[in-house]
Every structure is written in C-alpha cells, then in structure tokens.
Amino acid sequence: MTLSAFRRTLLAACLSFAALSPAVADPRDDILVIGDSMLEWQSFRGASIPQVLAKRLNRNVENRAESGAKLYLTGNVDNERDVIPAQYSKGNWNWVIVNGGANDLLAKCGCTRCDAVLDRLISKDAKTGILPDLVDRIRRDGPRVLLLAYYEGNVRPNLFSRCEQVVLQLSERQRRLAASLRNVEFLRTRPAINPENRSHFAFDGFHLSRKGTRRVGALLAQALEQFEARRR
C-alpha cells in the first residue's frame, strides 16, 4: 500500500469512529449560578453550594454570586456583581440557577412593611418585577432556569430573624412564577436545613456552615438530575 493510500484509509477509519462516538458537550458552558451570599458562602474553602453541586454531578459550574448582592440598587454601582441581574450574561448555558431578594428586603425596608419593595422584586401574581424580567431574559437566550429558595433561618436570634415572614412571601411568589412558565423550576431548600440544628449554620448565625452548604448542594444536585430526567 502506498503512503497516500494508507493516509486515505486512516482518514476514513477516523471519520467512521467519529460518527459512532457520542457528542460531547462543550465543557466551558453548562451551569451558571447567580445570586447573593447564600450561593457564595464557603467558596474560600471550596465548599460553597455551587462547588458541592459541581463535585456531586461532575459538571462545570460557574459561580458569579456575590455576598451582599441585591436584585436592584438605589445608589451607585461600584461592583457590577453587586446587582444580581448584572451577574448574568448570555452563553451556552444549560441551566442558570438564581437566588436573591433577602438583601433588598433587609436593606430597603428592614423586612417590615415591605409590600412596595416586594412588589418591585416580584408582584403578587408573579407576572411583573425585576425577578420575572430576569427570568424572561434568561429564557429568551435559551437556558433553563432554576429558582432556588432561601432556607428557613436559624431559630437563634440573628441579623435576618425578622425577615422570615417576608422571605416566605418572596419564595411563594417565586414558586408561582416557576409554575407559570416552561423551562423554569423552583426548589425549596427546607428539606436540607433544620433551623434548630446549630451545626447547619455558620458562626454568624444566618449563613450556612460547611455542613449546611453540603446538604443544600446535595439537594440541588439531586433535584437537577430529576428535572433533567423528566425531559428525556
């Protein structure tokens, strides 16, 4: 066999093998995470909720969540990631995981008499507001959206103790939003975190410990697999 004939045979074999091999997803884009400290906390230890998710599923997860981030700001923006909608950018994402709103409720109305702030975040019928606008923007770009609810707060007094009821209202509106739209899911974190178990919380009493983030990350991984299995 001549050298040129050998090369043609080798090329044909390679093309046949490629045709039989399953397609491999681009490893750079898969899951994008945006939100506040709930999703950023424990990152420096490699133990944030998104990091647990990545390890559990062996998938690429890009985490842009920022501690203290809000769904909207009333003053100047020093850091783009301080505004949760600005953390999102178009890409070949399969999923965008979103949380947020508690910092707005605490800072703008002290978690009391928050109807106006809550309505600006997401209306009672879940049809208007910053969060529905963000979800609509993501969906138009193609990815599926997972709205991640806040966990039930520590029973011990802490900075967010007075926020429990208004955050529950926020979660219910998020659930209503997800129920009304295709390719949008809602996940409660209540099964993962026991408000009476001190080991689930960090030293400040309201962020999660490594054990807490591990439990929520595991719940999120399991839910994501279930959501994807329903589409097969």
Beta strands, then each sheet from edge to edge (+ up, - down):
strand 1: 31-34
strand 2: 61-63
strand 3: 95-98
strand 4: 144-148
strand 5: 184-187
sheet 1: 2+ 1+ 3+ 4+ 5+
end
